[in-house]
Amino acid sequence: MLNKLIFILFNLLIFSSLQAQIHFTEVTAATGINHQFVVYDGMFGGGACVFDLNNDGYEDLYLTSGMNDDQLLLNQKDGTFRNIFEGSGLEATKKYVTQGVTGADVNRDGYVDLFITTITTKGERKAVPRAENLFFLNLGNGKFKEATSEYGLDDLYSFSTGCSFGDFNADGWPDLYVGNYFLDYDGPLTEINDATIVNASKTAEGYLLMNKKGKAFKDVYADYGLNHRGFGFGGLFTDYDNDGDQDLLVLHDFGYKAKPNYLLRNNFPDKSFTYVEKEVGLDLRINAMTAAVGDYDNNGFMDYFVTNIKFNRFMVSGGKDKPYTDKAEELGMGFFTISWGANWADFDHDGDLDLFVANGDLNPNCQPMGDFLFENPTISPSGVGGGGGKFTDIARAAGIQDYGIGRGSVIFDLENDGDMDVLIVNQKAVKNYPMPSVTKLYRNDATQGNWLKVALDGVHAEKHGLGSRVTVVAGGQRMMREIDGGGSSHISQNSTIAHFGLGAATTVDSVIVTWSGGKRQVLVGQGVNQLLRVKEAGGAVVQGDDVPRFNTRWLLIGVAVIVAMFAFLKNRRKS
């Protein structure tokens, strides 16, 4: 009996340290999705937004389509979608070449509204392509109302790409950053290259749009000390320095010819940002397409995977007050490619973050290149191969090496079964292509281990917790996620529900929510395999780091050691 108990305990330890095999199934047609992004003239677009449009507990999708009509995909709760775009009130987008999209509850009425970027109008070609971006209020009945003019956005004519919601002044009303590509350009967009871009005059400023109590937006770009220009692919709000407010990482194309990436430190409660990209090592002079945010080594500091043409960058935090270091090559991610979207997620529920990367050639070059799925070796060795401290690309073995002309990608839970699925927006090829290049949905079908999802309900903070952080302590791991406000994964927005793989852990020791603005809230002793909804507490604030650190794995190790010692001593007495 004693030996059997020892065997069971040690097998539990072994199981908790093994990664599950990852496998995806391409289910695009089976889910009813029929989408393809058609370019206007050149490589730009498109994006996707994950949001629950009718608050039924299932996540829906908005897909921009460029020259095609956009799509609003309603989750049918059975693993399929229905396109309800026609009659939704979003038909005004038909006049525009749409690009990126993001969502937030702008007026705090309980429903997620949509902001959609554009580069020009359809029909007659303009000498300088540009147009106003579009804003739609969610009416809560599956319908939307265009409110671009009502919210003061109709005079912001631009060639816009990525957009990101956040709450940089911590007043609970979601603000917005919009990236703009250029002010002027002579010639077709298909001919954008190193030589033409530097002569394209005029890199563009972005927009920093402050939400005025849910009634309007005001551009406070100059008021908050922003003065940069660049070939903007947007930006994202993220707390790089762990001080509780939202900083801004700005992404620029052609950084080596024009303007690099910028990192702006939020000086809240002062009404200003400070440019700090040089001192922290994030002034990347690359073709930055997106940045995926994640704490890949579970050390409590956010790391940034920045996609690029040729070689991506993996900017790893050195810790408090220390600069970032590019570890892409060191960690096995130094492949020559053209990458766009990127998404961190614990696809195999082993307690660490893996990384999906959407690749795609410039259109009209149209040479196929497969996507990446980098399995994280940090916590435990790979079950497919690899380990040794380096990431391993397992996309082909996992069934997700898509060869479409990839752009934006998003992660979400299609069926509410607890694992993360992947959607990739693919462009129609301008020239001949050896295979169909259409938007694809890959369902996660091989995840083992337990999990937890956390949805936030802000009272004083932003309604869905955009920019807030969720930390989970379970199974000997301390894992942190930021709630995505958009701008991530190339002009797209992932699910705003934080997801955690828990491995063999059967209890979540603690869930710590750091609301935007710095207030902390702790829940202890939570169950696994559930969606936990956390409403912001009125006054409960936990200071410092005094949260429960009950460690299930070390408890098992301790019990096993004690039992083994008891057995050894008992056998010794007999002998």
N, C-alpha and C positions, 0 to 999 in steps of 0.2 A: 504493500500500500504506500509506504514511504517513498520507495523508488519510483512508483507511478506518479506520485505528486511532484517529485523533482522533475520527471520527464515532462509533465504538463507545463510546469512553470517555465522551464527553459525553452520549450516550444513556443510559449506565448512571447517570450523575449525575442526569439528568432523571428517570429511572424511580424512583430512590431518594427523590426529593422529592415524588412524586405520590401522592395518596391513591387507593385503589381505590374503586369504587362499592360501597356496602353494600346488600345485599338479603337479606331474610329470607322464608322460606316457612312458612306456618302448617301444621303437620303433626300436630296434636293427635290426630285420629282415626286417621291412618295409623300413629301410634306406639302406639296402644292405650290412650291416656289418656282416661278418662271421669270427670271430677271436677268438683264444684261445692261451694263452701263455703256452708253454710246458717247464717244468723245465729240466735242464740238470741233476742235482743230488742234490736235496735239495730245499730250500725255495726261491732262488734268482730270481728276475724279476717279472714283466716287466713294461715298461714305455710307455708313449705316448707323442707326441709333436704336439701342435696346431700351424699351420703356413699357410700362403697363398702362396702356392708354385708357382703360375703363376700370381699373382697380379691381379686377376679378381674380388677382393672384397669379395670373399667367403673363409672361413677358411677351410683348408684341415687338414689331420691327417697323422702322421707317427706312426705306432705301432710296437714296438719290439715284438719278438715272441719266444725267447729262441731257442729251438730245431726246432721249425717250421720256415717257411719262414716269414720274416717281411712283413708288408703291407704298401703301400702308397695309401691312400684313397683320391681321388679327389672329392671335393664337386661339385655335379651336378646342384646346384642352385635351386633344386626343393625339398629339404629335403632328398635327397639320396646321396650315395657315390658310386664311382666305383674304384675298386682296380686296379691301373695302375703300380704295382710293376714290373711286367715282362716287360722288355724293357726300364726300367727307368734309367738304369745305376747303380742301387743300388744292383744289384744281387750279388755283392761280399760279401754281408752280409750272404749269404747262407752258407758260409764256417765256420761261427762263431756262438757261442752262445751269442746272443745279450741281452742286459740288459736295459740300460737307453738311453735317446735321448734328445737332445736339439738343438735349431736352432738359427742362427744369420747371418746377412749379413757380413761375415768375410772379403770379399774383396771390400765391398761397391759398388757393381755393380747394386744394386737395388733388388737382389733376395736373399731369405733366404737359407743359406747353412745348412747342417746337420752334427752333431757330435754324433756318436753312440758308447756306451761303450760295451765291451765284457768281458767275463770271461775265455773263452778258444775257441779252434777250435773244430768243429765237427769231428767225425770219431774216430781215435785212441785216447784213453784216456791218458792224461799226468799225470805223478806222481804229478806234481804241476800244477794245471790248471791255465793258464794265456795266454794272447795273446795281440797283439796290438789293440788299439781302432781304429775306422774308421772315416775318414773325407771325406765328399762329397761336391763338389762345385755344386751349382744350376746353370745350363746353361740357364735357363730362357724360355726353350721351353718344359717344362715337363720332361726334361732329367737331369741327374746328372753325374758328373765325379768324380771318386775316386781320391783323392788328398792326401792320408795319407802320403805317402813317400815325395811328393813334399813339404808338409808343415812341414817336420821334425818330424813326429809323429810315424814313423814306428819302432823306437828303444825303445819305451816306452812300454815294455811288462809288463802286470799287470793283476790282477783280479779286474776289475773296476766295479763300481756300478753307482753312480749318477754323473751328470755333469751339470755345470752351467756357462752360459755366463754372463759377466759383463764388465765394463770398469773401472778397478781400478786405472788406471793412467790418465783417463779423456782425452785421445787423440782422441777419436772418433772411435777407432778400437776395436771391441769386443774381450776381453780376456776370459780366460777359467779356471775354477777350476774343477778338476776331483778327485773324491774320490776312493780310493783303499782299498780293504778289508783285504788282508793279503799277505805276501810274501811266506809263506810256510805252508803246512798243510798235515798231514798224516792221511789218512782214508777218507771214503766217506763223501760228504757234507751233506748227510741225517742225519748224526750223530752229527752235530754241536749242542753243548749244553754248559752249564756252565763249565762242567768238561773238555771237550775236547778243548774248545776255549782258555782257559788260558794256555794250553800246546801246542797250535798250533804255537808256536814261531811266529812268527814274524808278529806283527802288521805292517801296511804299511804306508809310507808317501803318501800324495796326490801329485798331479801335479798342479802347478800354472803356466799357460801357457800364456805368453805375446804375443799379436798379433804384429808382425813386419810389420806394414803398409800393411796388407793384403796379404803378400807374404809368411809368414812362422810363426810358433810358436816357442817360446823359453821358456824352463822351468826355471823360476826364483824363485823357491821355497826357496832356501837358500839365494839368493840375497836379497829377501824382508823380511828376518828374520823368515821364517817359519821353524819350526823344530819338529813339532808334528808328532806322529804316532798314529794309531788306526785302529779299524775295521770300515773303512769308508763307510758310505752310502751317501757320497757327501757333498755338502755345497751349500750355496746360498749367493749371493751378496745382501746386504741390508744396508740402511743407518740408523742404530739404534740410532745414536746420533744427527741426524738432522744437520750435518755440511756440507752436499752437496756432499760428496764423498761416495764411496761404500765400506762398511766394509764387513767382511766375517764371516758367521756363519757356523761352521763345525759340521757335525752330525756323531756320532759314535755309532755303535752297542756295546753291552756288556760293557757299560761305567762303570758299578759298579765293573767289574772284570779287566778291562784294562784301557782305556783312556776315559775321559769324553768328552762331547761336548766342543768345543772351540769357543770363539768369538775374532776375530782379528780386532782391530781398525785400519782403514786406516789413515796413517799419511801424506797423500797427502798435499802438493806437494813433501814432502820427500818420497824417494823410500823405504818405509818400512811399516810393520804392527807391532802392539803391542798386545800381548795377554792380554785381559781384562776380560775374562769370570768370574773370581772369584770376582772381585770388583763389577760387575754388576749383579751377581747372575745367570749367564747362564751356569755355569760349571756342567751341569746335568749329573749325573752318571746313565744313563738309557740305554735301547735299543732304541736309537733314529732312527726312520725310515724316518722321514721328518720333515720339519717345514713349516707351512702355515703362511704367513705374512699378517697382516691386522690391521688397526686401528679400533678396534671393538667398542670403545666408542667415536670415533670422537673427541679425545682430542689433536690430532696433533702428537702423538708418536706411532710408530709401536709396535704391540704386536705379540707374536709368540706362535702358538699352535704347540706343538711338540708331534708327535705320538710315541707310545711306546708299549711294551708288558706288559700287566697288567693294568697300569693306565697311561693315557696321562697327559701331563703337559700343562697348559695354562699360559704362562709367560707374565704377564701384566706389562707394563712400569709404573714406579712410577713418570715419568716426567723428566725434565731436571736434569742431574747429579744425578739421584736417581736410585737405583737398581730395578731389575725386581722381581716380586712376583708371585708364582704359585697360581692361583685362580681357578683351575679346579674344585675342590670340592666345593668351595664357590659359584661358578656360575652354579652349576648343571651339570658339565661335568665329574664328577668323577666316571665313570663306569669302571668295570673290563672288559678288552677286549684285542684283539691284533689288533692294528691299523697300517695302512701304509700310504695311500694317505690322504690328507686333503686340502680343498679348501674353502677359504672365497669368498663369493659373496652375493650381495643383491638380493636374489632369488625372493623376493616379492615386490621389488621396494618401500620400505617404508622409505628408508634413512639410514638404518643400515646394517651391514654385518652379514649374517648368515653363518653357517659352515657345509659343508659336510665332512664326514669322512668315508673312505673306510676301512672296516675291513676284516680280513681273517686269518684263522688258519695257523699255520706252516704246510707246506706240506712235509711229508705225514700224519700228525695227522688227518687233514681233518674233523674237527667238524664244522658244519655250525654256523655262527654268522652274524647277520644282520648289515648293515651299519647304521650310524647316520646321521641325519639332525638336527642340533641344531639351533633353531630359536632364534634370538637375541631379548631380551626384553628391551634393553638399551634405545631405543628411545620411544617405545610404547609397550603396553601389547599385548600378543599373541592372535591371533584370534582362535587358536586351543586348547588353554589351557596353563597354565603356567603363565608367568609374574612374578611379585614380585621380579624383579631384577635378576632372574636366567634364563639361557638358558633352552629350552625345546626340548627334542628329539621328533620330529614329523615325523620321517622317514616313519613309517608305515602309518600314516594318509595321508602323502603326496605322497605315492606310490613309494618310492625310497629306501625301506629297502631291498636292494639286498642281497642275501645269497650266492653269489659266493665266491671263494677264492680270495678276492680282494687284489690288490697291488697298482699300480699307478692309479691316477684319474686326469682328467682335466676338466676345464670349458671353454666353448666357446659358440658362438651364431650360431647354426646350420643353421638357416633360415634367419638370418639378420632381425629378428622381434623384437629385442631389449631386450630379456631376455636371461638368462644364462642357458644352457643345460649342462648335466654332462655325461661324458664317464668314465667307470671303466674298467680297464684291469684286467681280472680274469684268474687265473691259472687253468689248467687241474689238477684234483685231481690224486695223485699218487696211492691212495687206493680208495676203493669204496666210493661214495659220493651220498647222497640221492636225488640230483638234478643236472642238467647240470650246470657246472661252466665255463661259456664262457663270453667273453667281452660283456658289456652291454652299451647301449646308452639310456639315459633318457631325454626326451624332456620336457621342462618347459611349461606347458599348462594353468596355472591359474594366471599368474602374472597380476596385475592391477597397475594403477598408471603410471606416466610418467618416462622417462629414458633418459640417455645421454651416448653415447660411444665416447671415445676420442682416436684417433690414432695419434701417433707422427711421425714426419719426421725430423730426426736430420740432421743438416748441418755440424756443428762442433762436436756435440755430436754424440753418436752411432746412426746409421741410423734409427732404430726403437725405440729409446729412452730407451733401456734396462737400468734399474737402475734409470731412471728418475722418477719423481713423478708428479702426476696430482692431484690438489686440486680443488674441485667444491664447490661453495657457492650458495645454492638455497633452498628455502622453509624453511629458518631458520636453516639449517644444513650446516656444513662445513666438507666435506668428502674428504679423501685422499686415493690415491692408488699408489703403486709402480709398475712399469712395470717389469713383470716377465722375467728373463733371463734363467729360468730353475733351476733344483735342487729342486724345490718345488714339493709338492704332490708326494713324493717318486719317484725319478729318472725320473721325467716327467717335462713338461713345459706347462703352461696354455697359453691362449690367451694373446698376447701382447697389446691388445686393452683394455684400462681402461673402466670399466663399472660402472655406477652410477644409482641407483634407486632414483627417485625424488618425489615420492608420488603425491600430488596434485599440486605441484609447476608447473607453466606454463611458467616460465622464469628462465633461469640460470643467476644469477646475475654476477658471474665471474668464469672464468676457469683460474687457475694459474698453469703453468708448471714450475717445478724446474728441469732444465736439469742437467744431470750428470755433475758434476764440479761446480754446484752452481748457474749458471745464471738462472734468473727468467723471465718469460714472462706471460703477463696477457691479456685475452680477456674478454670483458664485454658484457652483454646483449645478450646472446646466446639463440637460440630456443631449445625446448625440442624434444624428440623422433627423434633424428638424430645421425648419425655418424659424428663427428666433426674432421676434419683432421687439425692438427696444425703443420705447418712448422716452424722450429727454426728461429727466427728473427735474423737479422745480428747484431744488437747492442742494441735492446730495452731491458733494464734491469730494473726491479722494485726492489728497495731496501726495506729492512725492511718488514713491514706488511701492507703497505699502499695500500690495495686492497679494492674494493667496498664491503660493507657488507650489501647491501640492503636486507632486511628480509621480504619476502612476508607474512609469517605467522603472524609476529608481526604487519604488516600493516593491515591485516584483523582483528586482535584483536582490534587494535586501532580504526578502522572504526566502528566495532561493538559496542565498548564501547561508542563512540561518539554518534552514532545513538540511542543507548539505553538511554543515558542521555538526548538527545534531546526529545525523546518520553516521558520520565519520567517528564521532566519540562513542556512539552506541556500539559500533562494530569493533572498536578498539578495546572496549571493556570486555566484550565476548572473547576476544583473542587473548 
